[in-house]
Amino acid sequence: MDSKELHSSSFRDPSGYIFLDNGVIKRVINPIYFNQYKKLKNSGFYKSLFENSLLISHKELSISENEIIIQPEHIPFITYPYEWSFNMYKEAALLTLKIQKYALERGFTLKDASAFNITFLKGNAIFIDTLSFDFYKENQPWRAYKQFITHFFGPLVLAHYHGPDQLKLMSNFIDGIPVTLISSMLPKRTKLNPILFSNIHLLAKLESKHNTDYEGETKVKELSKKGLLNIIESLYGYIKNLKLKGQTEWSDYYDKTNYSDEAFKHKSAIINSWINNLNPTKLIDIGGNDGTFVRFIDYKIEENLVCDIDNNAVDINYLTMKKNKEKDILPFVLDVLNPSPAIGLNNKERSSFLERIKQYSPDVTMALAVIHHMSLSGNVPFMESAKFFSIFSKDLIIEFPNRNDSWVKRLLRAKGEFESYFDFYNIANFEKSYSTYFDIIEKLEVKSSERVMYLMKIKA
């Protein structure tokens, strides 16, 4: 078909590939995978995973002797492992182990365990690679075991000991963080832990020992299904109990901000008034912290993306979402000063944040506690931040804290002798720069505060 366009991330698996058909994601299954696919379908394996929201569902479009074409359920916005909070990452890891256990019990196995095989949809992690399953062979070890360690277990353990920023290493190691690197970064005392020793330190030692086996003489040891299930259960239990240490300043932002109750309520009322007039279906809250203001919106929005630089704040949002069983909020980690880049082969295997959000095309963008951090912490001129928001924003609700705002004062004091350089930080310059890309529709001061709210529309 003329409209068929091979997806830039789909070239690694001989079993099949993904393509775009007039913007719709579809998947081709090659003859080499026909037997597995038919068995997975006819045994009810796929159906069971679909019904339990563990694997992305699909419908079969066509079958021929050369290919089978399926169409997976649409996922509005894909997030990547380096954009997940710690507990989101845990959920993705536990889902992978849960699926592998379920597969083994039914005569199948995961042939790969990439963290990129998972994303989040309707409040839950979901597996998205339909062709990741193979037949289980008796006494064969798990082929994807090492990949699971380098994509899931290792990053989570590093985050436990050194903080959640370790999860961002996955943006540099698209094929998983090398196990020797993971081992070297962990405290020496972790070698006394049997789970960490056997799954990381010993694995690193064996890898170093056999990495010059160019003749392929190293024998693969047999492992019974029971032994394999024991490994999976031990990893599952360890990961489930992993926790982060410490707390960062933004995770309790709303406990420390200079907002009075009156200001908080007035700001929320302004947002609600504008949102109800705009009638959006899709919204993104840039710098949305723990999702507080999205949850204060009384208009029913189908999809709310809420991102923040702080992993702990995103984690609080995620845990709140799970507790409330919310299906319309997707939290993720994003640094607006350094948004996720395009990475992988030809820089096209994993799309940049800006590429994904532009394609997603939110109806409304909120930026409520961002501009002073971009301008004063990041030294970003107003013109550049306006350009950033203009790439994907139709309607923009943005908050401007004046120079008398307590957070602004704090940020300016931190500049020391360079404070005078930031004299540009004022409302007149802000409006002038943003007017290059947006029309200012409405401007309202927030009562009992030093902040001003703006409703802007992208220029035609």
SVG drawing of the C-alpha trace seen along z (x, -y; Angstrom):
<svg xmlns="http://www.w3.org/2000/svg" viewBox="-18 -46 57 76">
<polyline fill="none" stroke="black" stroke-width="0.4" points="0.0,0.0 1.3,-3.4 0.5,-4.9 2.6,-2.2 5.5,-3.7 7.9,-1.5 8.1,-2.8 11.6,-4.0 11.8,-1.9 10.8,1.4 13.7,3.2 15.1,5.4 12.7,8.3 12.6,10.8 9.2,11.9 7.5,8.8 7.5,5.0 5.3,2.0 4.3,-0.4 2.2,-3.5 -0.9,-3.4 -2.1,-7.0 -1.0,-7.7 -2.5,-4.5 -0.2,-2.0 -0.4,1.5 1.8,4.6 3.0,7.1 3.7,10.7 6.2,12.5 5.9,16.3 8.7,17.1 6.3,16.3 3.1,17.8 3.2,20.9 3.7,19.0 1.1,16.4 -1.5,19.0 -0.8,21.0 -0.9,17.8 -4.2,16.9 -6.0,20.3 -4.9,21.3 -6.7,18.2 -3.3,16.8 -3.7,13.5 -7.3,13.2 -6.6,13.8 -3.9,11.0 -6.2,8.7 -9.1,9.2 -6.8,8.5 -5.3,5.4 -1.8,6.8 -1.1,6.8 -2.3,4.2 -5.3,5.7 -5.4,5.9 -7.7,6.8 -6.7,9.0 -7.0,7.2 -5.8,9.7 -4.1,13.1 -2.1,14.4 0.7,16.8 3.2,13.9 2.0,11.9 -0.6,11.4 -1.6,7.8 -3.0,6.7 -4.0,3.3 -3.2,2.7 -5.4,0.6 -4.4,-3.1 -2.2,-4.5 -2.6,-8.3 0.8,-9.2 3.8,-6.9 6.2,-7.4 9.6,-5.9 11.4,-4.2 13.6,-7.3 10.4,-9.3 8.9,-7.1 8.9,-7.8 10.4,-5.1 7.1,-3.4 6.0,-3.6 9.2,-1.8 8.5,0.8 5.0,1.5 6.5,2.0 9.1,4.4 6.5,6.4 4.2,6.6 7.1,8.1 7.7,10.8 4.0,11.4 3.6,12.0 6.7,14.2 5.3,16.4 1.9,16.6 3.6,17.5 5.7,20.3 2.7,21.8 1.1,22.1 4.0,23.4 5.3,20.0 8.1,17.6 9.1,14.0 11.9,14.0 12.8,10.4 12.3,8.2 12.9,4.7 11.6,1.9 10.6,0.3 8.0,3.0 5.9,1.3 4.1,-2.0 1.2,-3.4 -2.4,-3.5 -5.6,-4.3 -3.8,-4.3 -1.8,-1.1 1.4,0.2 0.7,2.3 2.8,4.6 2.8,3.5 5.0,6.0 2.6,8.7 5.4,10.7 7.6,11.0 6.4,14.5 7.9,17.8 7.5,21.5 9.0,22.6 11.6,25.4 12.1,27.7 15.1,27.1 16.1,24.0 17.0,20.8 15.1,17.6 16.6,16.1 15.5,12.6 16.9,12.9 19.9,10.7 17.9,8.1 15.5,8.0 18.4,7.3 19.8,4.6 16.5,2.9 14.6,3.3 16.3,4.9 19.6,3.0 18.1,-0.5 15.7,0.0 18.4,1.1 20.7,-1.8 17.8,-4.2 17.2,-2.6 20.8,-3.2 21.7,-6.4 18.3,-8.2 15.8,-8.1 17.9,-10.1 19.7,-6.8 16.6,-5.7 17.5,-8.4 20.6,-6.3 18.2,-4.3 18.3,-7.2 22.0,-6.6 21.8,-2.8 18.9,-2.0 19.9,1.7 20.1,1.8 22.6,0.5 25.7,2.9 25.6,5.3 29.3,4.7 28.5,1.0 25.6,1.7 27.8,4.0 30.6,1.3 28.1,-1.4 26.6,0.6 28.0,0.5 30.4,3.4 28.1,4.5 25.5,5.5 27.6,8.5 26.4,10.0 22.8,9.9 22.1,13.2 19.6,11.7 21.9,8.9 25.0,11.1 23.4,13.8 21.5,11.5 24.0,8.7 27.5,9.2 27.8,12.9 26.3,12.1 28.8,9.3 31.6,11.6 30.5,14.3 30.0,11.8 33.6,10.5 34.8,14.1 33.1,15.1 33.1,11.9 36.1,13.2 34.4,16.5 34.5,15.8 34.2,19.5 31.0,19.9 32.4,22.7 30.6,21.6 27.9,24.1 24.5,23.0 23.5,24.7 20.1,26.3 17.5,24.9 14.2,26.5 10.9,24.7 10.6,24.8 14.0,23.3 13.1,20.6 9.9,19.8 11.8,19.6 14.1,16.9 11.1,15.0 9.4,15.1 12.5,14.0 13.0,11.0 9.3,10.2 9.4,10.1 12.6,8.1 11.4,5.5 8.0,5.2 9.7,4.2 12.2,1.7 11.8,-1.9 13.4,-5.2 15.4,-7.1 15.0,-10.8 12.7,-13.5 13.3,-16.4 12.1,-20.0 9.4,-20.0 7.6,-16.9 6.0,-19.0 5.8,-22.2 2.2,-22.9 3.0,-22.6 5.6,-25.3 4.4,-27.7 3.4,-31.3 -0.2,-30.7 -2.9,-31.6 -6.1,-29.6 -7.9,-32.5 -5.2,-32.6 -5.3,-28.9 -9.1,-28.9 -9.1,-31.9 -6.4,-30.4 -8.4,-27.2 -11.6,-29.2 -9.8,-31.1 -8.6,-27.8 -12.0,-26.2 -13.6,-29.2 -11.3,-29.1 -11.3,-25.3 -15.1,-25.2 -15.2,-27.7 -12.5,-25.9 -14.1,-22.4 -10.9,-20.5 -10.5,-16.8 -6.8,-16.6 -4.6,-18.6 -1.0,-18.7 0.2,-20.3 3.8,-21.3 5.5,-21.4 2.3,-20.0 4.0,-18.8 1.7,-16.2 -1.3,-16.9 -3.1,-19.1 -4.5,-21.6 -5.6,-19.1 -7.6,-17.3 -9.3,-20.7 -10.6,-21.0 -14.4,-20.4 -14.7,-19.9 -14.4,-16.2 -11.2,-16.0 -10.6,-12.7 -6.8,-12.7 -4.5,-14.7 -0.8,-14.5 1.0,-15.8 4.7,-16.1 7.3,-17.5 11.1,-17.6 10.9,-16.1 10.6,-12.3 9.1,-12.4 6.3,-14.8 5.6,-12.6 5.6,-9.5 3.1,-11.2 0.9,-11.9 1.2,-8.3 0.4,-6.8 -2.6,-9.2 -3.8,-8.1 -3.5,-4.4 -5.3,-5.0 -8.1,-6.9 -8.2,-4.5 -8.0,-7.4 -7.8,-6.4 -7.6,-9.9 -4.2,-11.1 -0.8,-10.1 2.1,-11.3 5.7,-11.4 9.1,-13.0 10.1,-15.8 12.8,-18.6 11.5,-21.5 15.1,-22.7 16.3,-19.4 13.3,-17.5 13.7,-13.9 15.7,-13.8 15.3,-11.5 17.6,-8.6 18.6,-5.2 19.6,-4.4 19.6,-7.6 18.1,-9.3 14.8,-7.9 14.1,-4.7 12.7,-6.7 11.0,-10.0 11.7,-13.2 9.2,-14.6 8.6,-17.6 7.9,-15.2 5.5,-13.1 3.7,-16.0 3.3,-17.9 1.8,-14.8 -0.4,-14.3 -1.6,-17.9 -3.2,-18.8 -6.1,-21.2 -4.8,-23.0 -1.4,-23.5 -1.1,-24.6 2.1,-26.0 1.3,-27.2 4.6,-27.2 7.2,-27.1 8.1,-30.4 10.1,-31.8 12.1,-28.5 12.7,-28.5 13.7,-32.2 15.6,-32.5 16.9,-29.0 17.5,-28.1 18.4,-31.6 15.9,-31.1 14.8,-34.3 11.0,-34.8 11.2,-34.6 12.7,-31.1 10.2,-29.8 7.4,-31.2 8.8,-29.4 8.9,-26.2 5.2,-26.4 4.2,-27.5 5.4,-24.2 2.6,-22.2 0.1,-24.6 -3.2,-25.7 -4.5,-27.4 -2.0,-28.2 -2.9,-28.9 0.3,-30.3 1.0,-31.8 3.5,-34.7 4.9,-35.3 5.9,-38.9 9.2,-40.0 7.7,-40.3 6.6,-36.6 8.5,-34.7 9.8,-32.1 11.0,-34.7 12.8,-36.6 14.5,-33.4 15.6,-32.6 16.9,-36.1 18.9,-36.1 20.6,-32.9 22.0,-34.9 24.3,-36.9 26.2,-39.6 24.5,-38.7 21.0,-39.6 20.9,-42.9 21.2,-40.9 17.7,-39.5 16.1,-43.0 14.4,-41.7 12.2,-39.6 9.0,-41.7 5.5,-41.5 6.0,-43.9 8.8,-42.0 6.9,-38.7 3.8,-40.0 5.9,-41.4 7.8,-38.2 4.8,-35.9 2.8,-38.2 5.2,-37.1 3.6,-33.6 0.3,-34.0 -2.6,-36.4 -3.3,-37.3 -7.1,-36.6 -7.4,-37.3 -5.3,-38.4 -6.3,-38.1 -4.5,-38.7 -4.7,-36.0 -6.1,-37.4 -3.8,-37.6 -0.8,-36.7 1.9,-38.2 0.9,-36.1 -1.0,-36.8 -2.8,-34.3 -2.9,-34.5 -5.1,-32.8 -3.4,-32.8 -4.2,-31.4 -1.6,-30.5 -1.5,-33.0 -3.1,-31.8"/>
</svg>
